[in-house]
Amino acid sequence: MTREPGTPDRKPLGRSPKPRDETLPKQPASQRLPVTSVSQPRSQANGAALPTRSRALPPPPPRPSQQPKPRSVDLPEQERSPLGRRARRTRLPRRWLRWLYNWKLWLLVTGIGSVGTGLLALALLLQMPGLPNCPAIFWPLASASLRFECARLAASKQTSNDLLEAIALIDSLPADHPLRDEADRLVELWSLEVLKLAEAAFNAGKLNEAIAAARRISPKVSAYEVVEERVQRWQTIWSKAEAIYRKAEESLRELDWREAFSSAVRLLEVENTFWQTTKYNELTGKINGSRDDGNTLGQAHRLADEGGLTNLLEAIKLAQSIKQTSYVHQAAQKAIEEFGQKMVALAQTMLDQRNLQGALNVLSKIPDIAKLKEQVKDMTVLANAQSQAWLNTIPDIEEAIAQAQRIQSTRPLYRKAQQFIVRWQLEIEAIALLEKARILSQPGTVNDLTAAIAEASTIPRSNPRWNEVQQQIQTWTAQIQTIEDRPILDQADQIAAQGDLASLQAAAAQANQIAQGRALYREARGKARIWTGQVQQIQDQPLLDRARDFANAGDLGSAIRTAEQIGAGRSLYADAQRDVKQWRSQLRAQELQVQAQQSLQNARQLANSGSPEGLANAIKAADQVPTSSALRSEADNAINEWSAQLLQVARSQAVYDVPGAIAVAQKIPSRSSLYAEAQQEIQTWKNTTGQ
């Protein structure tokens, strides 16, 4: 850039500038800052009124190495003078004024301004408008536009509470407000949205929330007309669903899985998504779980029904595995108590069998969960008391009573203990009376035994020892009967010893005098039966001997008729029937032998004709001989002989009459030894003729 003529060059004061590299571009004059002296105020140096310090600090002295080198050209005299310095300072503003009239500068400024303005406008367009802080607004002084803005913000959240809050913000505008119509429109719109959200909340299972939201709708909007109807519908549906659910739960508690599942299916008909899905799935899950628990409980019951300590303990373990949250838990607890009671009953059964250790073992294994802890304690006391009473003496029974009396009236087995006490007291009375009766019976006479029976008979039937007393009375009664009947039976033995028919009959009559039910009745009856048998044998033996004589003589008919005169029930009846059966077999064999001989004789007569028909008839007649007959082998030989004749006739006839030969050969029976050969010949002849 060229300088204007007459403008002196600006040089720094006080020192000469460093020599510059000629290759570097020179700084434009417009960008050079004027050089002022250190002592010159800042307001004068910059040409503006700037605040100055009260005292200017001198610059630090330069280091020796940094001292500027003096310029080779000295300033003119006028510039070194004070007036020259002021002239130099006035040339700087003129240079800036010259730049202000340069068109390149204004072109650059215009471009930068246009781009900056565009960027600022774009930033303003893209920047989100500032949202009002609605929670911090004091609404009584808020403007309508601000209410509308905050109401729209709240409604955009699409929740019942926010929509109702939005309605409350704009619904408070007066009726004559210019925005009242818009407010009414939005209130109607948002009220419908609240009702829809309430319906959605109802289907989501939030009944109370849905009712509360619906009932907050303003009575001034049209949606309010269906609020109560909608609420009643929701409540009706909900009540129906709850009733179905409760019924299903009751069925589960009653272990009725089919009815519970039937109730669950009814939930699918409820007009509510929450009950159709969530609650239905929840209920079916409970049903399946309860059914599994029910199967477990059923298995426990089956084990308990089988009985035995091991099965009962396993049944309690299975029932105990059912969780407390299960609907079957209550039934399982009840079953555990039942199983415990069965264990108590098992212990009592062992006590009845006088197995004390087994009973105590069962009682010790009854778990606390059976809720029988106190009963088990009482049962243990009673078990020991019963074992003491088994010794069957008055002191031992009194000790058993003392142990049972330790069970107080507040204990669970108090009543049972009192029953044992009453029983044992009665037993003591019976033992005392029975012991007295035994003392009376010791002499063994009829009178003594009778007195003992009278004493023992004073024990009543209600006494627990009554059966024992009766057995003792029966023993003494038998002794009395034996004393009374023994002479009668001894006399019968003496009579029967003679051995003749009259003596045996008299002895049997003597023994039969002892009546049924007496002590010696069975013995007398047995002896009488023996003597009567001997009498019958003496009477029937001649008949049996005569029948055997007829049989030996070959007169089987007379032998059978004679033996059958011995009647049933007599001593020789079995022997006579055995002989009769044998003789009838022999007689039948004889008859068959005669028939076989007759059949074989008839067959030979038929075969004498020699004709095929005669031979065939002879074979049929011989075949009637029974297989058990001694003549059967002779009949078979004859059949084979006649079959050979038939085959020979057939072969001779085959020369001129094949069909006739086949007919003759077919008469040979299958029993014949030539049957296979005859069949082969028949097949050959058939092949020859093409049949």
LINKAQUI-V701524 format. One record per backbone hydrogen bond with DSSP energy under -0.5 kcal/mol. CO is the residue of the C=O (numbers start at 1). NH is the residue of the N-H. If there is no record, write none. Layout:
CO | NH
CO | NH
This chain:
4 | 7
6 | 8
9 | 11
21 | 24
28 | 31
29 | 32
34 | 36
37 | 40
41 | 45
42 | 46
43 | 47
43 | 48
48 | 50
63 | 66
63 | 67
64 | 67
69 | 16
72 | 74
76 | 80
77 | 81
81 | 85
82 | 86
83 | 87
84 | 88
85 | 89
86 | 90
87 | 91
88 | 91
89 | 92
89 | 93
90 | 94
91 | 95
92 | 95
92 | 96
93 | 97
94 | 98
95 | 99
96 | 100
97 | 101
98 | 101
99 | 102
101 | 103
102 | 106
103 | 107
104 | 108
105 | 109
106 | 110
107 | 111
108 | 112
109 | 113
110 | 114
111 | 115
112 | 116
113 | 117
114 | 118
115 | 119
116 | 120
117 | 121
118 | 122
119 | 123
120 | 124
121 | 125
122 | 126
123 | 127
132 | 134
133 | 136
134 | 137
137 | 139
138 | 141
139 | 142
143 | 147
144 | 148
145 | 149
146 | 150
147 | 151
148 | 152
149 | 153
150 | 154
151 | 155
152 | 156
154 | 157
155 | 158
159 | 163
160 | 164
161 | 165
162 | 166
163 | 167
164 | 168
165 | 169
166 | 170
167 | 171
168 | 172
170 | 173
174 | 177
177 | 180
179 | 183
180 | 184
181 | 185
182 | 186
183 | 187
184 | 188
185 | 189
186 | 190
187 | 191
188 | 192
189 | 193
190 | 194
191 | 195
192 | 196
193 | 197
194 | 198
195 | 199
196 | 200
197 | 201
198 | 202
199 | 203
200 | 204
201 | 206
202 | 205
203 | 274
205 | 207
206 | 210
207 | 211
208 | 212
209 | 213
210 | 214
211 | 215
212 | 216
213 | 216
214 | 217
218 | 221
221 | 224
222 | 225
223 | 226
224 | 227
224 | 228
226 | 230
227 | 231
228 | 232
229 | 233
230 | 234
231 | 235
232 | 236
233 | 237
234 | 238
235 | 239
236 | 240
237 | 241
238 | 242
239 | 243
240 | 244
241 | 245
242 | 246
243 | 247
244 | 248
245 | 249
246 | 250
247 | 251
248 | 252
249 | 253
250 | 254
251 | 256
252 | 255
255 | 257
256 | 260
257 | 261
258 | 262
259 | 263
260 | 264
261 | 265
262 | 266
263 | 267
264 | 267
264 | 268
265 | 268
266 | 269
267 | 270
270 | 272
272 | 276
273 | 277
274 | 279
275 | 280
277 | 281
278 | 282
279 | 283
280 | 284
281 | 285
282 | 286
283 | 287
284 | 288
285 | 289
286 | 290
287 | 291
288 | 292
289 | 293
290 | 294
291 | 295
292 | 296
293 | 297
294 | 298
295 | 299
296 | 300
297 | 301
298 | 302
299 | 303
300 | 304
301 | 305
302 | 306
303 | 307
304 | 307
308 | 312
309 | 313
310 | 314
311 | 315
312 | 316
313 | 317
314 | 318
315 | 319
316 | 320
317 | 321
318 | 321
319 | 322
323 | 326
326 | 329
328 | 332
329 | 333
330 | 334
331 | 335
332 | 336
333 | 337
334 | 338
335 | 339
336 | 340
337 | 341
338 | 342
339 | 343
340 | 344
341 | 345
342 | 346
343 | 347
344 | 348
345 | 349
346 | 350
347 | 351
348 | 352
349 | 353
350 | 355
351 | 354
354 | 356
355 | 359
356 | 360
357 | 361
358 | 362
359 | 363
360 | 364
361 | 365
362 | 365
363 | 366
365 | 367
367 | 370
368 | 371
372 | 376
373 | 377
374 | 378
375 | 379
376 | 380
377 | 381
378 | 382
379 | 383
380 | 384
381 | 385
382 | 386
383 | 387
384 | 388
385 | 389
386 | 390
388 | 391
389 | 392
393 | 397
394 | 398
395 | 399
396 | 400
397 | 401
398 | 402
399 | 403
400 | 404
401 | 405
403 | 406
404 | 407
406 | 408
408 | 411
411 | 414
413 | 417
414 | 418
415 | 419
416 | 420
417 | 421
418 | 422
419 | 423
420 | 424
421 | 425
422 | 426
423 | 427
424 | 428
425 | 429
426 | 430
427 | 431
428 | 432
429 | 433
430 | 434
431 | 435
432 | 436
433 | 437
434 | 438
435 | 439
436 | 440
437 | 441
438 | 442
439 | 442
441 | 444
445 | 449
446 | 450
447 | 451
448 | 452
449 | 453
450 | 454
451 | 455
452 | 456
453 | 457
455 | 458
456 | 459
460 | 463
463 | 466
465 | 469
466 | 470
467 | 471
468 | 472
469 | 473
470 | 474
471 | 475
472 | 476
473 | 477
474 | 478
475 | 479
476 | 480
477 | 481
478 | 482
479 | 483
480 | 484
481 | 485
482 | 486
485 | 489
486 | 490
487 | 491
488 | 492
489 | 493
490 | 494
491 | 495
492 | 496
493 | 497
495 | 498
496 | 499
500 | 504
501 | 505
502 | 506
503 | 507
504 | 508
505 | 509
506 | 510
507 | 511
508 | 512
510 | 513
511 | 514
513 | 515
515 | 518
518 | 521
520 | 524
521 | 525
522 | 526
523 | 527
524 | 528
525 | 529
526 | 530
527 | 531
528 | 532
529 | 533
530 | 534
531 | 535
532 | 536
533 | 537
534 | 538
535 | 539
536 | 540
537 | 541
540 | 544
541 | 545
542 | 546
543 | 547
544 | 548
545 | 549
546 | 550
547 | 551
548 | 552
549 | 553
550 | 555
551 | 554
554 | 556
555 | 559
556 | 560
557 | 561
558 | 562
559 | 563
560 | 564
562 | 565
563 | 566
565 | 567
567 | 570
570 | 573
572 | 576
573 | 577
574 | 578
575 | 579
576 | 580
577 | 581
578 | 582
579 | 583
580 | 584
581 | 585
582 | 586
583 | 587
584 | 588
585 | 589
586 | 590
587 | 591
588 | 592
589 | 593
590 | 594
591 | 595
592 | 596
593 | 597
594 | 598
595 | 599
596 | 600
597 | 601
598 | 602
599 | 603
600 | 604
601 | 605
602 | 606
603 | 607
604 | 608
606 | 609
607 | 610
611 | 615
612 | 616
613 | 617
614 | 618
615 | 619
616 | 620
617 | 621
618 | 622
619 | 623
621 | 624
622 | 625
626 | 629
629 | 632
631 | 635
632 | 636
633 | 637
634 | 638
635 | 639
636 | 640
637 | 641
638 | 642
639 | 643
640 | 644
641 | 645
642 | 646
643 | 647
644 | 648
645 | 649
646 | 650
647 | 651
648 | 652
649 | 653
650 | 654
652 | 655
653 | 656
653 | 657
657 | 661
658 | 662
659 | 663
660 | 664
661 | 665
662 | 666
664 | 667
665 | 668
669 | 672
672 | 675
674 | 678
675 | 679
676 | 680
677 | 681
678 | 682
679 | 683
680 | 684
681 | 685
682 | 686
683 | 687
684 | 688
685 | 689
686 | 690
686 | 691
